[in-house]
């Protein structure tokens, strides 16, 4: 993987000041010194919160590449990205420090009892999240890492749990919040997401309807109300998320991934993958740990996978 002309990767050029793995995630303080702008395309398996501890250098931007429309923001406060999303980000040259907090899916999904639905409005807000409560909690985590103290790990775990609750409240993800009329009950939504994320070929509408105990017509209407997507589009996004993980982490070839995901041929899978992500399956690199350490510094957080570096338009 090489950065685009005149750019470097922010995910490969930093030093770690402090790091702590805890039950539910990992937090690190990173220090950067970029001699030219940074450009990356990346995805992660955890909830990611990036809090600047100094002013972000130059023009800092991020955008989602896996939504129906281009969802992007200039980065100011906290950058929050849910798991499995495909993100393009870049910053200007200069020095920078940041707290990176990664929360396991179950920190939020487990509290809710189901994976939350992330519409474009929520995704866009998260890229430049302005929430004083969450910022205060993250700063408390930073001070724990910096200063240490009695039961530091336990304190960080408690603070991270508070961050998860604050995120749920801020975005209105809890089941107690008013739901769209005609939407899916949390139990049924959980069943759908669990099936979509399983290691099986993508289900069709009939299977999901039977799983939820409702008709296909009810399923299609409820999924559209709840997520803003058709059943087919929701399934496609889930399949492409799994495909990215298989290609980047498990050292599987394109033909093997196509077969495991239920595609009739490699070409059919490649066409669907390029339509959904804008890149060919062969352009997705292997897991970062498989690359030569002589070519780049080791990335301390393999849960975030760098895909490539491309210019920000």
N, C-alpha and C positions, 0 to 999 in steps of 0.2 A: 504494500500500500504506500503510495506516495501522495504528498499534498499537492494541491494544484499549484500552478506556476506562481511564484511570489508569495506562497502561503505555507504555513506549518500547521500541525495538528495540536490543538489545545489539550487533547487527551493523551498526548505522548510527551509533552514538554513541561514538566512540573517537578517540584520536589514536595515530599510529604513532611510537614512539620509535626503533625500529631495524627494518630490513627487509633480507632477503638472498634472492635467487633463486639456486638452485644446481641442478646436474644431478641431478634426482630430486625436486625440490619447492621449497618456499619456507618461510621462517621469519620471524616478525615478533614484536615486543614491542608490546603494546597497553596503553594507559592509558585507564581509564574513570572517569567521574564522573557516576553516575546519580542524578538527583534524585527518581526514583520507580522502582518495580520494572520489570524488563524481561521481555518475553514474545516468543518467536519460534517459528516453524516453519521448518525449513530442511533442505536436503540438499546434499551435496557430491560431487564427482567424484574426490576424493583421500581417503586415510586422514588423519584429523584427530586431532591430539593437542593438548589445551588444558591447560597447566600453570599453576596460579595462582602468581604471584610475591608475592602478598599474600593475606590471608584473604578468602575469597569473602564478599561482603556478604549479610547476611540469610539467608533460606532459598533455597538454590540447588538446582534440580532439573532433571532431564532425563528424557525418556521416548521410546521408539520408538513411532511410530504405524503402522508397516507390519508388525508381527508379529501372530501369531494371538491372543496375549494381550497385555495392557498390560505392557510391560517398562520399568520406570523405576527411578531411584535418586536419592537425595540426593547432590549433588556434594560430594566432599571433596578427594581428591587429583587425579589426572589424569583428564580426560574423553577417552576414546578412542572414535572412531566410524569404522567402515569406510565405504568409498565407496558411494553410491547409497541410503543409508538415509534414512528420513524421521524427523526428530527434532523434538520440542517441548522447548524449554528456557526457563528463567527464573531471574532472580536478584533479590535485594532491592536497595534503594537504597544508594548509598554509593560510595566510591572503591575502585578495584581495578586491579591490573596482572596481565598474563598473557602467557605465551609461547604463540603459536600456531604449531604445526609441521604442515605439510601435505606428505604423502609421496605421490608418484605411485603409481598402482596397481602398476606394474612393480617398484617397490622391494620389495614383498612377493610379489605374484603371480609375478613373474619368478624370484625365488629358489626358490619352491616348484615352478614349472613348471605351475601351475594356480591358479585363484582358490580361496581357502579357503572352507570352509563355515562360516557363522556361525550357530550355534544360539542359542536364547534365553538359555542360561546364559552363554555367552561374551559376548553383546551386553550383558547386564545387568552383568556384571563390568566390562566396558570403560567403562561410564558413570562408575564411580568406581574407576578402576584403582589398585591399591596394589602397585606394583612398584618397590622401591628402585633396582634397576639402571637401569630406564628413566628414573626420575626423575633419577638422577645424570647420565645421558647428556644429558637435556634441559637440565639446569642448566649442563652444560658448553657446550652450544650457546648458551645465554643469555649466558654469560660471554664467549664468542667474539664475539657480536654487540655486547655492551656495551664490551668492552675492545679489540677489534680485534687486530691483530698479523700477523706474517708468515704468508702462505698461509692467511688466515682462511677463504676460500671452500672450499679443499681440506679444511681441518680440519672444517668444518661438514658437508661431503659425507661424510667418513669417519664422523663421529659419527652422522649420519642413517642411514647404512648399518648401523651398530651398533644403532641403535634398531629398525630393521626386523628384524634378526636376533633381538633380544631379544623383540620382539613375537611372532615365530614360535615361539620357545622357550617363552615364558610361556603362550601359549594352546595349545601342543601342536599347531601347524598343520603341522609338517613331515611329509613322507611317511614318515620313519623311525619316527615314533611309531606305536604299535599302532593299526591300523585296525579298524573294526567288521567282524566276520565277515559276509561276504555283501555288503560294500559295493563301491564302484566303485574300480578302479585309478586312480591319479592321471592317467594318460594319457587314460582315457575321461572322467573328470570334466572335464578341460581341454577336450576336444572338445565336450562338452555346453554348458559355459559360453561357449565361443567362439561356438557356434551361437546360443545364446540372446541374446547381446549383439550379434549382427550386425544390419545394417540390412535385415532381411527380416522378413516376417510370422512369427509364432511357429510353431515346428515342432510336429507332432503326435508321439504316442508312436512310431508306426511309423518316422518319419524319424529320430528320435533313436536308436532301437534299431538301425536299419540303420547309422547313423553309427558306433555303438560295436561293431557286429558281434556283437550279442547279441539274444535274443528280447525281445519286449515284456514278457513276464512277468518275465524276469530284470531288465530295465531298471526296471520299476516297483518291484520288491522292493529292488534295489540303491540306487536314488535315495532311497527311504524310509529305508533303514538309514543312508545316508550323510548325508542332510540333515534328516531328520525330516519332510520334505514329500512330497506326492504329485508326480508329474511335472507334472500340470496346475497345481498350486499354485506349483511352482518356475518354470514358464513364465510364469504370471500375474505373479509378483513381478518377473521380468525385464522383461516387457513394460511394466508400470507404471513401472518405473524409467526405461526408455527414453522412455516417454510424458512423464514429468515433465521430462526433459532437452529433448525436442523442444518442449514447450509453453513452457518457461521460457527457453530459450537461442536457439532457431532461428527465433523469430517465426513459427511455423506455426499455422494455425487448427485448430480442433477437427476439422473435416471432413478436412483434409489429414493430420493425425496419425492419425486413425482409418483412413484409406485406406492410409497407409504401413505401419501395423502389422497390416493384414490383417483389420480389422473390417468387417462387412457394412454397417454404417451408423454415423452419428455418435451416434445414440441408444444403440445397443448398446455402443459404446465408452464413452460418458458414464456409462452404468449400471455397467459393469465398473470404470471408474476410481473412481467414487464408492464402490462397494462395497469396493475395495481400499485407498483412501486416506482416505475420509471427507470428500472435497471434490469439487466439480464441476470438470471440466477448465477451465472459464472462470474459476475462482477462482485458478488458478495464474498469477502475474504473468509478464510478460516479463523478460528478462535485466535485471539491475540497471543495467547501463551504459546501457540505453535510457531510463531515467527522467531527469527533469530534475534537474540538479545543484542548481538553485535550491531544490528541495523538500527535499533531504537531502544530507548529506556523501557524497562518493564513497567507495564501499567498495573497499578496496585489494586484496581477494582475491575476484575473481569466481568462483573455483572453488567457493566456498560460496555457494549461492543461498538468499536469504531468501524464503520463500513468503508468510508472513503472521505476524501476531502475535495470539495468542488466549490467553484466561485459562488458567492451569494449574489443573486441577481438584484 
